[in-house]
Amino acid sequence: MSSGQASERAATGASPAAGTNVLLVVPQGSYAIEPLAATLRLHHPDWPISAVWCGDPQLRPYAPANVRWAELAHAGHAWERELVGSKPPHVEWRKALASTRSAIAGGVERVVLLWVGSIGVLGPIGELACGTGLTAVPHVLGELDFDGLAPSESDLLDAGPFSAGAAAFGRDAIPIIDWLMPRLADQAVSVGRWLGRAGEIFGVIRVESDAIGAGPWRWPVGDVRLLDVPGFDVDQPWM
């Protein structure tokens, strides 16, 4: 889709299309993959799950049952060198998008990206699986209070409009991926801002459900189906 055709649509409760795969992005650290994989299998048993490791190859954990490591998509690129010289989440995104592009080029209808350690799935998240291009989770669904407290509108401008922990790319998203990949090497700009810019150029489906994306930016009155809590520490939940 060209810049003159860019559009922004909302996904509020549409039925997910068939052919959705999940890619769990696993940062360096001691993050447990199985809890997120288990809840995905519970709520979306027909979504195959793979994972991409974004750390020292010698420290890669074992994959849980029914989760495979996505490896071959990165052949020919010095990912280990880039992981050492870059900061998360930019290099994690670049590695995840390389796998996503390979999957789509191989015939997968759609890939849902979820960051292990930041995302929790508590219910169905089919709203992420309804588009053929970019689907993104907004940080906020309206305006933030102008009360001197954080997060503020200026914080939102720095972070960008969309979460860096959950997104989806459909069969028509390869031009979006090819646009994002080199630009994500610019780590001075947040991932959320790059996703926002991609949405302006190519179009984006915004997941407008209050239950998808609960976290430090917003919290719904009703049920939560997807938690977005980057940097959450169970030992210091108040931080």
MDAnalysis code that builds the backbone (N, CA, C; Angstrom):
import MDAnalysis as mda
import numpy as np

u = mda.Universe.empty(717, n_residues=239, atom_resindex=np.repeat(np.arange(239), 3), trajectory=True)
u.add_TopologyAttr("name", ["N", "CA", "C"] * 239)
u.add_TopologyAttr("resid", np.arange(1, 240))
u.add_TopologyAttr("resname", ["MET", "SER", "SER", "GLY", "GLN", "ALA", "SER", "GLU", "ARG", "ALA", "ALA", "THR", "GLY", "ALA", "SER", "PRO", "ALA", "ALA", "GLY", "THR", "ASN", "VAL", "LEU", "LEU", "VAL", "VAL", "PRO", "GLN", "GLY", "SER", "TYR", "ALA", "ILE", "GLU", "PRO", "LEU", "ALA", "ALA", "THR", "LEU", "ARG", "LEU", "HIS", "HIS", "PRO", "ASP", "TRP", "PRO", "ILE", "SER", "ALA", "VAL", "TRP", "CYS", "GLY", "ASP", "PRO", "GLN", "LEU", "ARG", "PRO", "TYR", "ALA", "PRO", "ALA", "ASN", "VAL", "ARG", "TRP", "ALA", "GLU", "LEU", "ALA", "HIS", "ALA", "GLY", "HIS", "ALA", "TRP", "GLU", "ARG", "GLU", "LEU", "VAL", "GLY", "SER", "LYS", "PRO", "PRO", "HIS", "VAL", "GLU", "TRP", "ARG", "LYS", "ALA", "LEU", "ALA", "SER", "THR", "ARG", "SER", "ALA", "ILE", "ALA", "GLY", "GLY", "VAL", "GLU", "ARG", "VAL", "VAL", "LEU", "LEU", "TRP", "VAL", "GLY", "SER", "ILE", "GLY", "VAL", "LEU", "GLY", "PRO", "ILE", "GLY", "GLU", "LEU", "ALA", "CYS", "GLY", "THR", "GLY", "LEU", "THR", "ALA", "VAL", "PRO", "HIS", "VAL", "LEU", "GLY", "GLU", "LEU", "ASP", "PHE", "ASP", "GLY", "LEU", "ALA", "PRO", "SER", "GLU", "SER", "ASP", "LEU", "LEU", "ASP", "ALA", "GLY", "PRO", "PHE", "SER", "ALA", "GLY", "ALA", "ALA", "ALA", "PHE", "GLY", "ARG", "ASP", "ALA", "ILE", "PRO", "ILE", "ILE", "ASP", "TRP", "LEU", "MET", "PRO", "ARG", "LEU", "ALA", "ASP", "GLN", "ALA", "VAL", "SER", "VAL", "GLY", "ARG", "TRP", "LEU", "GLY", "ARG", "ALA", "GLY", "GLU", "ILE", "PHE", "GLY", "VAL", "ILE", "ARG", "VAL", "GLU", "SER", "ASP", "ALA", "ILE", "GLY", "ALA", "GLY", "PRO", "TRP", "ARG", "TRP", "PRO", "VAL", "GLY", "ASP", "VAL", "ARG", "LEU", "LEU", "ASP", "VAL", "PRO", "GLY", "PHE", "ASP", "VAL", "ASP", "GLN", "PRO", "TRP", "MET"])
u.atoms.positions = np.array([
    [0.844, -1.185, 0.000],
    [0.000, 0.000, 0.000],
    [0.878, 1.233, 0.000],
    [0.633, 2.174, -0.888],
    [1.450, 3.372, -0.990],
    [1.074, 4.371, 0.080],
    [1.914, 5.445, 0.206],
    [1.642, 6.457, 1.219],
    [0.331, 7.165, 0.945],
    [-0.058, 7.254, -0.330],
    [-1.323, 7.907, -0.636],
    [-2.519, 7.054, -0.303],
    [-2.279, 5.777, -0.035],
    [-3.381, 4.866, 0.252],
    [-3.416, 4.425, 1.712],
    [-2.505, 4.962, 2.503],
    [-2.400, 4.507, 3.890],
    [-3.700, 4.729, 4.623],
    [-4.051, 3.755, 5.450],
    [-5.295, 3.851, 6.203],
    [-5.077, 3.265, 7.581],
    [-5.982, 3.629, 8.482],
    [-5.922, 3.120, 9.843],
    [-7.287, 2.562, 10.178],
    [-7.330, 1.279, 10.514],
    [-8.592, 0.633, 10.845],
    [-8.516, 0.083, 12.252],
    [-9.655, -0.270, 12.777],
    [-9.714, -0.771, 14.147],
    [-10.219, -2.199, 14.157],
    [-9.604, -3.027, 14.990],
    [-10.079, -4.388, 15.236],
    [-10.620, -4.432, 16.653],
    [-11.916, -4.640, 16.773],
    [-12.529, -4.618, 18.097],
    [-13.048, -5.981, 18.534],
    [-13.434, -6.827, 17.605],
    [-13.940, -8.133, 18.016],
    [-14.131, -9.060, 16.842],
    [-13.360, -8.819, 15.764],
    [-13.513, -9.623, 14.569],
    [-12.987, -11.028, 14.797],
    [-13.527, -11.973, 14.031],
    [-13.075, -13.360, 14.141],
    [-11.722, -13.509, 13.465],
    [-10.769, -14.205, 14.098],
    [-9.462, -14.367, 13.489],
    [-9.523, -15.265, 12.270],
    [-8.705, -14.938, 11.276],
    [-8.643, -15.756, 10.072],
    [-7.763, -16.967, 10.311],
    [-7.937, -17.978, 9.478],
    [-7.130, -19.189, 9.581],
    [-5.708, -18.911, 9.095],
    [-4.794, -19.814, 9.442],
    [-3.428, -19.693, 8.953],
    [-2.543, -18.791, 9.781],
    [-2.858, -18.610, 11.057],
    [-2.074, -17.750, 11.934],
    [-1.004, -18.566, 12.662],
    [0.221, -18.081, 12.627],
    [1.324, -18.645, 13.398],
    [1.753, -17.643, 14.457],
    [2.326, -18.142, 15.543],
    [2.835, -17.281, 16.607],
    [4.350, -17.405, 16.657],
    [5.030, -16.264, 16.785],
    [6.472, -16.246, 17.004],
    [6.730, -15.602, 18.364],
    [7.252, -16.397, 19.294],
    [7.621, -15.891, 20.605],
    [9.053, -15.368, 20.536],
    [9.227, -14.120, 20.888],
    [10.549, -13.487, 20.854],
    [11.127, -13.557, 22.261],
    [12.262, -14.248, 22.390],
    [12.843, -14.538, 23.706],
    [14.119, -13.724, 23.889],
    [14.099, -12.680, 24.735],
    [15.302, -11.886, 24.957],
    [16.332, -12.645, 25.784],
    [17.553, -12.109, 25.789],
    [18.593, -12.644, 26.666],
    [18.116, -12.574, 28.115],
    [18.345, -13.624, 28.873],
    [17.935, -13.645, 30.269],
    [17.341, -14.988, 30.633],
    [16.703, -15.028, 31.778],
    [16.143, -16.285, 32.289],
    [14.628, -16.320, 32.146],
    [14.116, -15.785, 31.055],
    [12.673, -15.761, 30.835],
    [12.150, -17.161, 30.530],
    [11.033, -17.512, 31.159],
    [10.412, -18.815, 30.944],
    [9.462, -18.747, 29.754],
    [9.649, -19.630, 28.803],
    [8.827, -19.642, 27.589],
    [7.509, -20.373, 27.815],
    [7.525, -21.428, 28.618],
    [6.383, -22.324, 28.730],
    [5.099, -21.648, 29.198],
    [5.099, -20.739, 30.190],
    [3.815, -20.149, 30.612],
    [3.072, -19.458, 29.481],
    [3.796, -18.680, 28.673],
    [3.135, -17.998, 27.557],
    [2.706, -18.999, 26.492],
    [3.560, -19.977, 26.194],
    [3.200, -20.989, 25.206],
    [1.980, -21.787, 25.657],
    [1.903, -22.097, 26.948],
    [0.790, -22.899, 27.462],
    [-0.530, -22.153, 27.352],
    [-0.545, -20.873, 27.675],
    [-1.804, -20.125, 27.573],
    [-2.208, -19.921, 26.123],
    [-1.241, -19.791, 25.240],
    [-1.571, -19.696, 23.816],
    [-2.185, -21.000, 23.317],
    [-1.611, -22.133, 23.728],
    [-2.181, -23.424, 23.316],
    [-3.594, -23.592, 23.866],
    [-3.858, -23.053, 25.060],
    [-5.180, -23.154, 25.658],
    [-6.210, -22.355, 24.878],
    [-5.880, -21.132, 24.529],
    [-6.862, -20.238, 23.909],
    [-6.853, -20.296, 22.384],
    [-5.727, -20.721, 21.807],
    [-5.631, -20.805, 20.341],
    [-4.893, -22.090, 19.965],
    [-5.503, -23.242, 20.184],
    [-4.813, -24.519, 19.939],
    [-4.443, -24.748, 18.482],
    [-5.067, -24.000, 17.559],
    [-4.778, -24.186, 16.140],
    [-3.671, -23.261, 15.644],
    [-3.053, -22.478, 16.519],
    [-1.964, -21.584, 16.113],
    [-0.622, -22.259, 16.384],
    [0.117, -22.667, 15.365],
    [1.461, -23.210, 15.599],
    [2.359, -22.155, 16.250],
    [3.258, -22.605, 17.128],
    [4.120, -21.697, 17.884],
    [5.580, -21.995, 17.577],
    [6.316, -20.968, 17.235],
    [7.767, -21.061, 17.139],
    [8.366, -19.954, 17.990],
    [9.674, -19.974, 18.136],
    [10.339, -18.992, 18.990],
    [11.659, -18.594, 18.369],
    [12.079, -17.364, 18.643],
    [13.370, -16.882, 18.190],
    [14.153, -16.413, 19.415],
    [15.375, -16.906, 19.541],
    [16.237, -16.584, 20.674],
    [17.082, -15.361, 20.327],
    [17.083, -14.378, 21.204],
    [17.788, -13.121, 20.955],
    [18.899, -12.902, 21.980],
    [19.647, -13.940, 22.240],
    [20.731, -13.845, 23.202],
    [21.925, -14.665, 22.766],
    [22.840, -14.878, 23.690],
    [24.032, -15.675, 23.451],
    [23.610, -17.076, 23.011],
    [24.073, -17.546, 21.838],
    [23.649, -18.865, 21.355],
    [23.952, -19.992, 22.347],
    [25.014, -19.836, 23.131],
    [25.380, -20.882, 24.074],
    [24.461, -20.917, 25.295],
    [23.675, -19.879, 25.478],
    [22.776, -19.805, 26.632],
    [21.318, -20.039, 26.257],
    [21.083, -20.405, 25.022],
    [19.699, -20.605, 24.593],
    [19.051, -21.737, 25.382],
    [17.868, -21.498, 25.956],
    [17.199, -22.554, 26.727],
    [16.579, -23.606, 25.816],
    [16.140, -24.700, 26.419],
    [15.400, -25.704, 25.673],
    [14.018, -25.166, 25.339],
    [13.540, -25.497, 24.167],
    [12.189, -25.097, 23.782],
    [11.181, -26.045, 24.414],
    [10.047, -25.529, 24.881],
    [9.009, -26.415, 25.421],
    [8.436, -27.318, 24.338],
    [7.673, -28.297, 24.769],
    [7.002, -29.189, 23.821],
    [6.104, -28.379, 22.894],
    [6.105, -28.763, 21.629],
    [5.267, -28.130, 20.603],
    [5.695, -26.702, 20.284],
    [6.910, -26.311, 20.665],
    [7.479, -25.023, 20.267],
    [8.805, -25.309, 19.580],
    [8.987, -24.788, 18.385],
    [10.242, -25.025, 17.672],
    [11.019, -23.713, 17.566],
    [12.337, -23.828, 17.553],
    [13.182, -22.655, 17.369],
    [13.239, -22.286, 15.893],
    [13.055, -21.024, 15.604],
    [13.181, -20.519, 14.238],
    [14.639, -20.160, 14.016],
    [15.333, -20.957, 13.222],
    [16.772, -20.779, 13.055],
    [17.170, -20.394, 11.637],
    [16.675, -21.137, 10.667],
    [17.211, -21.037, 9.320],
    [16.959, -19.681, 8.669],
    [15.989, -18.935, 9.184],
    [15.695, -17.637, 8.585],
    [16.862, -16.681, 8.724],
    [17.799, -16.957, 9.635],
    [18.866, -15.991, 9.909],
    [20.179, -16.369, 9.246],
    [20.172, -17.400, 8.423],
    [21.412, -17.839, 7.808],
    [22.027, -16.703, 6.996],
    [23.346, -16.539, 7.120],
    [24.042, -15.529, 6.335],
    [24.139, -14.180, 7.000],
    [23.530, -13.990, 8.159],
    [23.610, -12.708, 8.854],
    [24.305, -12.903, 10.203],
    [25.173, -11.963, 10.547],
    [25.936, -12.062, 11.791],
    [25.105, -11.550, 12.960],
    [24.063, -12.331, 13.324],
    [23.157, -11.881, 14.374],
    [23.861, -11.781, 15.723],
    [24.781, -12.709, 15.999],
    [25.447, -12.677, 17.298],
    [26.210, -11.364, 17.470],
    [26.902, -10.924, 16.418],
    [27.645, -9.673, 16.485],
    [26.686, -8.494, 16.672],
    [25.565, -8.526, 15.975],
    [24.605, -7.427, 16.109],
    [23.973, -7.416, 17.493],
    [23.698, -8.588, 18.045],
    [23.105, -8.657, 19.381],
    [24.040, -8.075, 20.427],
    [25.350, -8.278, 20.261],
    [26.320, -7.736, 21.211],
    [26.418, -6.226, 21.080],
    [26.364, -5.716, 19.853],
    [26.589, -4.296, 19.619],
    [25.356, -3.432, 19.645],
    [24.184, -4.013, 19.858],
    [22.940, -3.254, 19.817],
    [22.195, -3.405, 21.134],
    [21.192, -2.577, 21.300],
    [20.394, -2.661, 22.517],
    [19.001, -3.190, 22.184],
    [18.405, -3.919, 23.132],
    [17.015, -4.325, 22.921],
    [16.136, -3.092, 23.086],
    [14.935, -3.090, 22.461],
    [14.372, -4.206, 21.692],
    [14.628, -4.129, 20.194],
    [15.428, -3.151, 19.744],
    [15.576, -2.947, 18.302],
    [16.135, -4.177, 17.590],
    [17.225, -4.748, 18.120],
    [17.811, -5.905, 17.458],
    [16.897, -7.119, 17.586],
    [16.165, -7.230, 18.687],
    [15.183, -8.307, 18.822],
    [14.124, -8.187, 17.732],
    [13.684, -6.984, 17.480],
    [12.688, -6.762, 16.441],
    [13.243, -7.119, 15.063],
    [14.477, -6.738, 14.808],
    [15.059, -7.050, 13.497],
    [15.165, -8.565, 13.296],
    [15.567, -9.273, 14.331],
    [15.682, -10.724, 14.215],
    [14.305, -11.367, 14.070],
    [13.322, -10.863, 14.827],
    [11.959, -11.399, 14.733],
    [11.355, -11.124, 13.361],
    [11.611, -9.940, 12.817],
    [11.067, -9.616, 11.496],
    [11.715, -10.449, 10.401],
    [12.985, -10.808, 10.558],
    [13.618, -11.693, 9.582],
    [12.921, -13.043, 9.545],
    [12.594, -13.574, 10.723],
    [11.858, -14.847, 10.787],
    [10.455, -14.700, 10.230],
    [9.818, -13.580, 10.558],
    [8.453, -13.341, 10.087],
    [8.408, -13.248, 8.572],
    [9.356, -12.530, 8.000],
    [9.392, -12.394, 6.545],
    [9.571, -13.753, 5.882],
    [10.470, -14.575, 6.436],
    [10.709, -15.903, 5.882],
    [9.449, -16.757, 5.947],
    [8.715, -16.669, 7.055],
    [7.492, -17.469, 7.208],
    [6.427, -17.035, 6.204],
    [6.248, -15.728, 6.045],
    [5.244, -15.228, 5.102],
    [5.631, -15.592, 3.674],
    [6.911, -15.423, 3.338],
    [7.364, -15.785, 1.995],
    [7.176, -17.275, 1.731],
    [7.193, -18.068, 2.807],
    [6.993, -19.508, 2.662],
    [5.539, -19.942, 2.647],
    [4.626, -18.989, 2.719],
    [3.208, -19.303, 2.588],
    [2.368, -19.168, 3.831],
    [2.970, -18.773, 4.961],
    [2.185, -18.555, 6.178],
    [1.296, -17.325, 5.991],
    [0.057, -17.432, 6.413],
    [-0.909, -16.348, 6.226],
    [-0.593, -15.143, 7.102],
    [-0.121, -15.410, 8.319],
    [0.036, -14.312, 9.289],
    [0.938, -14.785, 10.417],
    [1.718, -13.853, 10.969],
    [2.572, -14.152, 12.115],
    [2.269, -13.139, 13.212],
    [1.925, -13.658, 14.397],
    [1.715, -12.818, 15.578],
    [2.990, -12.849, 16.404],
    [3.571, -11.680, 16.658],
    [4.791, -11.560, 17.449],
    [4.432, -11.219, 18.892],
    [4.983, -11.986, 19.843],
    [4.758, -11.745, 21.260],
    [6.089, -11.863, 21.995],
    [6.385, -10.879, 22.835],
    [7.654, -10.848, 23.557],
    [7.532, -11.580, 24.889],
    [8.330, -12.630, 25.063],
    [8.386, -13.363, 26.321],
    [8.999, -12.452, 27.391],
    [8.384, -12.420, 28.565],
    [8.831, -11.552, 29.632],
    [8.121, -10.224, 29.687],
    [7.434, -9.860, 28.594],
    [6.669, -8.611, 28.561],
    [5.173, -8.839, 28.392],
    [4.812, -9.917, 27.710],
    [3.419, -10.169, 27.341],
    [2.868, -11.354, 28.128],
    [1.646, -11.189, 28.608],
    [0.908, -12.277, 29.223],
    [-0.424, -12.449, 28.526],
    [-0.778, -13.665, 28.184],
    [-2.049, -13.953, 27.511],
    [-2.981, -14.603, 28.516],
    [-4.117, -13.955, 28.774],
    [-5.089, -14.423, 29.756],
    [-6.411, -14.846, 29.126],
    [-6.511, -14.724, 27.814],
    [-7.745, -15.063, 27.111],
    [-7.506, -15.004, 25.615],
    [-8.547, -15.181, 24.810],
    [-8.388, -15.140, 23.357],
    [-7.887, -13.778, 22.881],
    [-6.982, -13.796, 21.915],
    [-6.423, -12.553, 21.364],
    [-6.598, -12.515, 19.852],
    [-7.758, -12.993, 19.389],
    [-8.015, -13.072, 17.963],
    [-7.976, -11.743, 17.245],
    [-8.148, -10.627, 17.974],
    [-8.096, -9.317, 17.322],
    [-6.748, -9.049, 16.660],
    [-5.714, -9.742, 17.145],
    [-4.395, -9.573, 16.535],
    [-4.254, -10.335, 15.225],
    [-5.212, -11.169, 14.904],
    [-5.085, -12.060, 13.753],
    [-6.159, -11.815, 12.717],
    [-6.437, -10.567, 12.437],
    [-7.543, -10.243, 11.531],
    [-7.119, -9.481, 10.284],
    [-5.838, -9.141, 10.147],
    [-5.413, -8.305, 9.028],
    [-4.452, -9.023, 8.098],
    [-4.222, -8.416, 6.944],
    [-3.252, -8.946, 5.984],
    [-1.993, -8.101, 5.937],
    [-1.979, -6.969, 6.662],
    [-0.799, -6.121, 6.736],
    [-0.286, -6.064, 8.154],
    [-0.120, -4.845, 8.661],
    [0.341, -4.627, 10.029],
    [-0.848, -4.464, 10.965],
    [-0.839, -5.203, 12.062],
    [-1.808, -5.029, 13.142],
    [-1.018, -4.684, 14.398],
    [-1.419, -3.617, 15.084],
    [-0.645, -3.131, 16.219],
    [-1.549, -2.842, 17.404],
    [-0.942, -2.883, 18.595],
    [-1.664, -2.643, 19.845],
    [-1.337, -1.234, 20.339],
    [-2.317, -0.326, 20.390],
    [-2.035, 1.030, 20.844],
    [-1.692, 1.064, 22.333],
    [-0.795, 1.970, 22.689],
    [-0.516, 2.183, 24.102],
    [-1.745, 2.725, 24.823],
    [-2.438, 3.656, 24.185],
    [-3.632, 4.248, 24.785],
    [-4.746, 4.261, 23.749],
    [-5.982, 4.303, 24.228],
    [-7.145, 4.300, 23.341],
    [-7.826, 5.663, 23.279],
    [-7.283, 6.618, 23.976],
    [-7.829, 7.972, 23.971],
    [-6.737, 8.922, 24.411],
    [-7.127, 9.997, 25.077],
    [-6.114, 10.921, 25.568],
    [-5.736, 10.584, 27.003],
    [-4.531, 10.990, 27.386],
    [-4.063, 10.822, 28.750],
    [-4.395, 12.068, 29.568],
    [-4.641, 11.876, 30.834],
    [-4.940, 13.011, 31.709],
    [-3.747, 13.957, 31.774],
    [-4.037, 15.259, 31.730],
    [-2.996, 16.282, 31.845],
    [-2.912, 16.692, 33.315],
    [-2.281, 15.803, 34.117],
    [-2.304, 15.984, 35.564],
    [-0.912, 16.004, 36.186],
    [0.113, 16.069, 35.354],
    [1.467, 16.094, 35.872],
    [2.020, 14.746, 36.269],
    [1.237, 13.683, 36.092],
    [1.673, 12.340, 36.452],
    [2.129, 11.576, 35.207],
    [2.889, 10.532, 35.432],
    [3.341, 9.671, 34.341],
    [2.487, 8.405, 34.304],
    [2.273, 7.864, 33.096],
    [2.777, 8.367, 31.819],
    [1.970, 9.549, 31.311],
    [2.636, 10.417, 30.574],
    [2.030, 11.635, 30.058],
    [2.015, 11.607, 28.535],
    [1.400, 12.621, 27.944],
    [1.389, 12.712, 26.485],
    [2.811, 12.846, 25.941],
    [3.691, 13.535, 26.654],
    [5.077, 13.634, 26.182],
    [5.767, 12.277, 26.244],
    [5.454, 11.479, 27.276],
    [5.981, 10.111, 27.336],
    [5.499, 9.296, 26.138],
    [4.240, 9.502, 25.772],
    [3.661, 8.777, 24.642],
    [4.347, 9.165, 23.336],
    [4.668, 10.446, 23.186],
    [5.366, 10.886, 21.980],
    [6.735, 10.238, 21.881],
    [7.410, 10.058, 23.019],
    [8.714, 9.392, 23.014],
    [8.583, 7.910, 22.708],
    [7.593, 7.267, 23.326],
    [7.430, 5.814, 23.171],
    [6.832, 5.430, 21.831],
    [6.054, 6.339, 21.236],
    [5.336, 6.008, 20.017],
    [3.958, 5.477, 20.327],
    [3.080, 5.426, 19.333],
    [1.680, 5.068, 19.584],
    [1.443, 3.591, 19.876],
    [2.395, 2.725, 19.498],
    [2.120, 1.289, 19.553],
    [3.092, 0.539, 20.463],
    [2.597, -0.568, 20.996],
    [3.391, -1.452, 21.834],
    [4.523, -2.081, 21.041],
    [5.669, -2.250, 21.704],
    [6.783, -2.977, 21.108],
    [6.796, -4.435, 21.553],
    [5.732, -4.873, 22.253],
    [5.696, -6.235, 22.763],
    [4.738, -7.158, 22.059],
    [3.860, -6.620, 21.212],
    [2.871, -7.451, 20.529],
    [2.469, -6.778, 19.230],
    [2.468, -7.532, 18.142],
    [2.050, -7.029, 16.834],
    [1.832, -8.232, 15.930],
    [1.273, -7.982, 14.758],
    [1.076, -9.061, 13.791],
    [1.343, -8.541, 12.393],
    [1.833, -9.448, 11.548],
    [2.132, -9.124, 10.155],
    [1.492, -10.180, 9.279],
    [0.673, -9.728, 8.312],
    [-0.036, -10.636, 7.431],
    [0.652, -10.832, 6.099],
    [-0.029, -11.554, 5.223],
    [0.585, -11.975, 3.961],
    [0.984, -10.808, 3.066],
    [0.387, -9.622, 3.251],
    [0.719, -8.465, 2.427],
    [1.714, -7.529, 3.108],
    [2.344, -7.998, 4.177],
    [3.167, -7.110, 5.005],
    [4.649, -7.119, 4.648],
    [5.067, -7.877, 3.641],
    [6.496, -7.922, 3.334],
    [7.055, -6.537, 3.009],
    [6.354, -5.668, 2.247],
    [6.893, -4.317, 2.046],
    [7.046, -3.538, 3.351],
    [6.156, -3.766, 4.314],
    [6.268, -3.097, 5.607],
    [7.497, -3.607, 6.349],
    [7.693, -4.928, 6.341],
    [8.859, -5.515, 6.998],
    [10.145, -5.004, 6.367],
    [10.177, -4.949, 5.036],
    [11.377, -4.485, 4.341],
    [11.651, -3.004, 4.635],
    [10.609, -2.238, 4.896],
    [10.790, -0.831, 5.264],
    [11.302, -0.713, 6.696],
    [10.769, -1.533, 7.594],
    [11.132, -1.444, 9.002],
    [12.548, -1.947, 9.287],
    [12.951, -3.015, 8.634],
    [14.206, -3.690, 8.992],
    [15.404, -2.743, 9.034],
    [15.709, -1.995, 7.987],
    [16.885, -1.121, 8.062],
    [16.687, 0.054, 9.011],
    [15.468, 0.529, 9.140],
    [15.222, 1.689, 9.995],
    [15.328, 1.352, 11.477],
    [15.032, 0.111, 11.835],
    [15.163, -0.299, 13.232],
    [16.616, -0.364, 13.681],
    [17.555, -0.233, 12.743],
    [18.962, -0.111, 13.131],
    [19.230, 1.237, 13.787],
    [18.342, 2.214, 13.564],
    [18.447, 3.519, 14.221],
    [17.827, 3.402, 15.605],
    [18.663, 3.206, 16.609],
    [18.173, 2.962, 17.953],
    [17.829, 4.238, 18.710],
    [18.051, 5.403, 18.081],
    [17.662, 6.658, 18.719],
    [16.151, 6.863, 18.683],
    [15.469, 6.127, 17.818],
    [14.014, 6.225, 17.668],
    [13.399, 4.961, 18.239],
    [12.399, 5.090, 19.103],
    [11.788, 3.930, 19.747],
    [11.089, 3.037, 18.716],
    [10.994, 1.753, 19.043],
    [10.292, 0.808, 18.168],
    [8.849, 1.248, 17.955],
    [8.203, 1.703, 19.034],
    [6.822, 2.151, 18.907],
    [6.646, 3.285, 17.926],
    [7.621, 4.186, 17.874],
    [7.553, 5.291, 16.911],
    [7.765, 4.790, 15.487],
    [8.691, 3.837, 15.302],
    [8.880, 3.277, 13.967],
    [7.625, 2.543, 13.500],
    [6.959, 1.812, 14.409],
    [5.705, 1.148, 14.031],
    [4.640, 2.177, 13.672],
    [4.593, 3.274, 14.426],
    [3.633, 4.332, 14.111],
    [3.876, 4.930, 12.743],
    [5.131, 5.163, 12.420],
    [5.460, 5.723, 11.107],
    [5.116, 4.737, 9.996],
    [5.406, 3.453, 10.216],
    [5.042, 2.449, 9.215],
    [3.537, 2.435, 8.998],
    [2.775, 2.595, 10.093],
    [1.321, 2.639, 9.968],
    [0.854, 3.839, 9.163],
    [1.526, 4.968, 9.319],
    [1.163, 6.157, 8.547],
    [1.407, 5.947, 7.061],
    [2.458, 5.237, 6.723],
    [2.828, 5.059, 5.317],
    [2.030, 3.938, 4.660],
    [1.948, 2.802, 5.340],
    [1.381, 1.608, 4.714],
    [-0.037, 1.282, 5.175],
    [-0.469, 1.905, 6.269],
    [-1.748, 1.543, 6.857],
    [-1.552, 0.573, 8.010],
    [-2.478, 0.572, 8.941],
    [-2.362, -0.269, 10.121],
    [-3.749, -0.568, 10.655],
    [-3.932, -1.758, 11.193],
    [-5.132, -2.076, 11.962],
    [-4.786, -1.906, 13.435],
    [-5.477, -1.024, 14.095],
    [-5.294, -0.787, 15.523],
    [-6.222, -1.715, 16.309],
    [-5.674, -2.446, 17.258],
    [-6.500, -3.295, 18.115],
    [-7.117, -2.390, 19.184],
    [-8.392, -2.084, 19.027],
    [-9.048, -1.103, 19.881],
    [-9.773, -1.730, 21.073],
    [-9.604, -3.019, 21.289],
    [-10.220, -3.660, 22.441],
    [-9.498, -3.249, 23.720],
    [-10.272, -2.823, 24.714],
    [-9.701, -2.404, 25.990],
    [-9.037, -3.564, 26.723],
    [-9.417, -4.785, 26.375],
    [-8.871, -5.972, 27.041],
    [-7.521, -6.395, 26.486],
    [-7.113, -5.828, 25.357],
    [-5.859, -6.177, 24.701],
    [-4.872, -5.039, 24.900],
    [-3.830, -5.286, 25.705],
    [-2.806, -4.270, 25.898],
    [-2.824, -3.595, 27.250],
    [-3.460, -4.216, 28.245],
    [-3.484, -3.628, 29.591],
    [-2.079, -3.603, 30.171],
    [-1.755, -2.519, 30.852],
    [-0.424, -2.387, 31.432],
    [-0.225, -1.002, 32.004],
    [1.005, -0.506, 32.019],
    [1.267, 0.787, 32.647],
    [0.625, 1.970, 31.944],
    [0.284, 1.816, 30.671],
    [-0.342, 2.918, 29.947],
    [-1.846, 3.001, 30.199],
    [-2.492, 1.868, 30.401],
    [-3.952, 1.849, 30.577],
    [-4.357, 0.550, 31.257],
    [-5.511, 0.601, 31.904],
    [-6.052, -0.599, 32.547],
    [-7.556, -0.583, 32.377],
    [-8.142, -1.690, 31.873],
    [-9.577, -1.700, 31.596],
    [-10.411, -1.866, 32.861],
    [-11.666, -1.515, 32.728],
    [-12.618, -1.739, 33.817],
    [-12.991, -3.216, 33.882],
    [-13.074, -3.869, 32.732],
    [-13.490, -5.272, 32.684],
    [-12.313, -6.229, 32.603],
    [-12.526, -7.346, 31.908],
    [-11.534, -8.408, 31.832],
    [-10.309, -7.987, 31.022],
    [-9.185, -8.592, 31.345],
    [-7.935, -8.409, 30.608],
    [-7.621, -9.706, 29.878],
    [-7.307, -9.607, 28.589],
    [-6.952, -10.803, 27.821],
    [-5.502, -10.795, 27.354],
    [-4.891, -9.615, 27.282],
    [-3.470, -9.534, 26.956],
    [-2.829, -8.453, 27.817],
    [-1.860, -8.876, 28.629],
    [-1.070, -7.954, 29.451],
    [0.158, -7.509, 28.683],
    [0.476, -6.228, 28.766],
    [1.661, -5.671, 28.121],
    [2.461, -4.940, 29.193],
    [3.413, -5.641, 29.811],
    [4.128, -5.092, 30.970],
    [5.639, -5.246, 30.776],
    [6.242, -4.489, 29.858],
    [7.687, -4.590, 29.658],
    [8.444, -4.176, 30.913],
    [9.481, -4.935, 31.219],
    [10.290, -4.615, 32.385],
    [9.691, -5.020, 33.711],
    [8.587, -5.763, 33.690],
    [7.946, -6.161, 34.950],
    [8.844, -7.110, 35.735],
    [8.960, -6.865, 37.014],
    [9.767, -7.691, 37.909],
    [8.849, -8.222, 39.006],
    [8.685, -9.555, 39.064],
    [7.770, -10.131, 40.045],
    [8.228, -9.853, 41.485],
    [9.519, -9.621, 41.652],
    [10.033, -9.333, 42.985],
    [9.854, -7.870, 43.381],
    [9.664, -7.007, 42.368],
    [9.419, -5.594, 42.625],
    [8.293, -5.098, 41.728],
    [7.080, -5.607, 41.931],
    [5.983, -5.289, 41.014],
    [5.589, -3.818, 41.018],
    [6.020, -3.083, 42.014],
    [5.655, -1.660, 42.087],
    [6.562, -0.782, 41.217],
    [7.672, -1.350, 40.716],
    [8.627, -0.563, 39.946],
    [8.149, -0.371, 38.506],
])
